[in-house]
Amino acid sequence: MPGAAVIFLTDVVQEIDAGNHTLFIGEVTHLERQPEAEPLLFCGGKFARLAGIALGPPIPAFG
C-alpha cells in the first residue's frame, strides 16, 4: 500500500460475530515500518498531524 506508515500482515485466527459487524482477530506474521512516513491521527471525526512528538526507534522486522 503506497504511502502507508506501517504495514501489518496477519493470519486470521478468530472471527467474532458482533451484531452487524464481524471482528477479526489476527496474528501478526510480518511488520514493516516506513520511518519517513508521518503518523496519521483521526480524532473527533477529523484527520490531523502530530507535531513536536519524538518517535521511538524503528520497529525491527520479523517474519
C-alpha positions in Angstrom: 0.0 0.0 0.0 1.9 3.1 -1.2 2.3 5.8 1.5 1.4 3.6 4.4 3.4 4.3 7.6 3.1 0.7 8.8 2.1 -2.5 7.1 0.9 -5.5 9.1 0.4 -8.9 7.5 -1.7 -11.2 9.6 -3.3 -14.6 9.7 -6.9 -14.6 10.8 -7.1 -16.7 14.0 -10.7 -15.9 15.0 -13.9 -14.3 13.7 -16.4 -12.9 16.2 -20.0 -12.1 15.2 -20.8 -8.7 16.8 -24.3 -7.9 15.6 -24.0 -6.0 12.3 -20.2 -6.3 12.4 -17.6 -9.1 12.4 -14.5 -8.7 14.5 -11.4 -10.3 13.1 -8.6 -11.4 15.5 -5.3 -11.8 13.7 -1.8 -13.0 14.5 0.8 -10.6 13.0 3.2 -12.5 10.7 5.1 -9.6 9.2 5.5 -5.9 10.0 7.2 -3.1 8.0 7.6 0.5 9.2 8.4 3.4 6.9 10.4 5.8 9.1 9.9 8.7 6.8 6.1 8.4 6.8 4.3 10.8 9.2 1.8 9.3 11.7 -1.9 9.8 10.8 -4.3 10.8 13.6 -8.1 10.6 13.4 -9.9 12.1 16.3 -13.3 13.8 16.6 -14.2 13.0 13.0 -11.2 14.7 11.5 -7.7 13.8 10.3 -4.8 15.7 11.9 -1.0 15.6 12.1 1.1 15.1 15.2 3.5 18.0 15.9 6.5 18.0 18.2 6.3 14.3 19.0 9.6 12.4 19.0 9.1 8.9 17.5 10.9 6.0 19.0 13.5 3.8 17.2 12.4 1.8 14.2 10.5 -1.4 14.9 12.7 -4.4 14.0 11.3 -6.5 11.2 10.4 -10.1 11.8 8.9 -13.0 9.9 
